[in-house]
Amino acid sequence: MREEEIIELLKNQDEEFRKLYNEHRELDSLLKEMDKKNFLSEEEEFEKKRLKKEKLYKKDKIAEYVKNYRRQHHCD
């Protein structure tokens, strides 16, 4: 089973995972909006770094869910 298929399955079956996934997507959107700006203030730069760290943390958690699903369902 492909990772995308597992993610779709988890989004449909696990409310916590769905929340995590949606938060990750929202962070991605916020960062894309920040990237459109020609200049960021010092505060915005700090916020951008914080958002990137949070997004990475959520991405790692999503990968952990997928790994656990594969392990539990013997997917390779």
N, C-alpha and C positions, 0 to 999 in steps of 0.2 A: 504494500500500500504506500502510495506517495505521500510525502509530508503535507501537501496541500489538501489531500483527501482526509488525512487524519485531523488536520486543523478544522476543516468543515464539520467533520463528525463531532469533534470536541465542542465546537461552538454551538452545535445543536443539542448536545447532551449535558453540558456542564456549565451552569450559570456563572461560576467563578472564572472559568476559562474564558467564557464569552466576554465578561467584564474586563478581564486582563487584555484580551485581544483588542477590544474597542478602545481601551485607554491607550494602547500602543499606537493604534491608528490615529487617534486624536493628537498624540504627541508628534507623530509624523507630519500631520497637517500643520500644526503650530510651527514646527521647525521649517517647513517649506515656505510658510508665510514670512518668517524671519529672514530666510535666505533671499527673498525678493527685495528686501530693503538694501539700498546702496550703502547705508551707514547705520551702525548700531551704537547706541550710547553704551557707556560702561555698564550700566545696570542691565541693559538688554543683552550684552555679551555674557554677563554673568548668568542671566536667566537662560540663555541659549545653551550654555555649558551644562547647567543643571538639568534642562530638559533632555539633552543628549544622554546624560548619565541615566536618567530615569527611563528613557526609551530603551537603552541598552539593557538595563536591569529587567524590564518587562520582556524584551526579546529573549533573554536568557531563560526567564521563567516559562515562556511559551515553548522553547526548545526542550526544557525539562519535562513539560507535560507530554510532548510528542514522544520523547525518549521513554517515559514511563508507560505510555500507551503501547508503544512497540514491544516493550519488554513484557507487559501483561498479556498482550494478544499475539505474541510470538511472530511479530512482523519483522521482516528484514529489508 
